Amino acid sequence: MQFSIQREALLKPLQQVVGVVERRQTLPVLANLLVKVADGKLTLTGTDLEVEMVASTPAEQLADGETTIPARKLFDIVRALPDGARIDLKLNGERAALNAGRSRFTLATLPSSEFPTIEEIELVEKVSLPEEVLRDLMESTAFAMANQDVRYYLNGMLLDLQEHSLRCVATDGHRLALKETQLDSQVSTRRQIIIPRKGVNELVGLLETGDGQVELEFGRNHLRVRRGDVVFTSKLIDGRFPDYEAVIPLGADKQANVDREVLRGALQRAAILSNEKYRGVKLEFSPSRLRIMAHNPEQEEAVEEVEAETPVSDLSVGFNVGYLLDALAALHGEKVRLNLRDAQSSCLVQENDNDQSRHVIMPLRL
Amino acid sequence: MDAFYASVEQRDDPALRGRPVVVAWRGARSVVCAASYEARKFGVHSAMPAVRAERLCPQAIFVPPDFSRYKAVSRQIRAIFARHTDLIEPLSLDEAYLDVTVTKTGLPSATATAEAIRAAIREETQLTASAGVAPNKFLAKIASDWRKPDGLFVVRPAQVEAFLTPLPVGRLPGVGKVMEARLAELGIATVGDLRALGMIELERRFGRWGHRLHELSRGFDEHPVQPDRPSLQISSEDTLEQDVPLEQLQPHVVRLAGKTWAAYQRESDRVARTIVLKLKTSDFRTLTRSLTPRVLPASASELAELAWGLHLRVDLPAGTRYRLVGVGLAGLVDRDNHVAQSELFDMAVAPS
């Protein structure tokens, strides 16, 4: 196996795959990247057995073959080489020789036969959508995923594929984020899959803005995303996502429209004096006005007043200010609408002119 | 107080005076609550199985405990303490720390105060007490054992190092059998050895605890006397009639959860955050498992369910039998400081 490539051309696919490699592995070979030359191109693969990332790039002076090379070391070397350096890599027996200008490195390898790859995913459904849209859907919801919750099915993101739409949903049990988009193609049956947290993070890191298309392949136990020269595959979480539609409030008849940036600024300031642990703020609604209050154990106090288009009076609800700020950051548009019922019920936050993006936040009993 | 429960029994029944007395419930499974000094000569001590005490001292008179009388005496001695200071930190019915830096009586020294208190106790309760006088709590506690019974021992600031140096490390608070063994491996038997090892080495080996050990070895203890320290845990426990395997403890857990819950209901202004399951094996190993759920239990049965769930985290060999089980609620905080985040989904929170 042999190839020659310019530093920058190698650095990009390396960056795309190296993030998948865990710092601590269960198998030695998982610390390595699969490096393969075939069909006139160079292909790099990283895996942690749950998420696999494959990136390919054209290269010169190719000799077919494959091996595995320590991922972190290869990445650190390539990154540290001078701009524009030409890199030659060649497999010599059990060693890989990397030469660039006057630099020479000899790296240990492990046989490629030991490297686990995901081949067939038993395709059940396939949709295509703009890369930028998928990125926005995932970025607008990923923050709400649970982290190491005993309810393992919350430690990831639900992709809810419906007849004409795709929804991304994430929740940690206290708040929920949802964003949906219409699909050009029609889907035969509704499918719900849960991508694990790590897969979500790697995928968001891979997706870029721009007008490219990505292919989403729903497999029986995997999701595969094809984007140009990169193929992302993640195992799915085998579990049932809770009935999220049931917790999106319908009877929240008390509404307030507020300027998004003004509300965000007021909440950020009030947050400074909220209890560090619970981060509670109290929202008090009265006609045309929203008052935000926070206090901490030191008895310091913040009061903010914001103009609001609302007829609501005599309603006071507590929330974790972090959840409100996360939701506002994920929304676009000038105005947001808060939909509430009472101090015990959840609040639905959305843009005031559409419901593509919805955030449900449970109150904090202060 | 000296041999407190046993002394109260001897005071109230002249026939018991001068004879070995053991305060313990009847029954094959009971443990000794207290032993008079006459009984201690035979090697009987509190917390020992009553059966063993009987074997060691067959002539001992066994008396069942009567806590109402002990509590009455306890109130009497606290009233005596209160004449001298309000800074009283009770440790049990018959033990307390007193901060006598400033006293209500204006007696010239801590030693004089201790003597006055001991004299009043003798006068008013016809019982004897021992006292330790020292610059801090941990030294006072060690000193109070020094001249028992009916004694007083004073450790002046200048004597602290000399007093501590020959003491076995096991006398330091927090140093149990395990720690003692680990220190012995390092060739450390006395507090003086510990001090010689130095702070850096102790911290390197034992982390923050090493730092504390070093402070103790030099006689430092900054913990103030804390009057009215509220109990940090509400719990109920039972020694069982017979040692039983883990799986058979469930009905006991349910019963004890009910008792704990009832006691917890009387706590109107505090909220518990942690559930504790306590077990003691037939060979007297104590273990606890705890859980701080996001959603607190709302009934005795929910408490029982969560507490019983903790038994899955006990990893002793399958044949292990248990002699004691307890269910507790810990991490009590003022209700005002407790903020509850509501849940989106109605899901039972199972311990993992």
Interface residues (C-beta under 8 A of the other chain):
Chain A: V150 R151 T171 G173 H174 R175 L176 P242 V247 N275 K277 Y278 G280 P297 G318 N320 Q344 S346 V360 M362 P363 L364 R365 L366
Chain B: R294 N337 V339 A340 Q341 S342 E343 L344 F345 M347 V349 A350 P351 S352
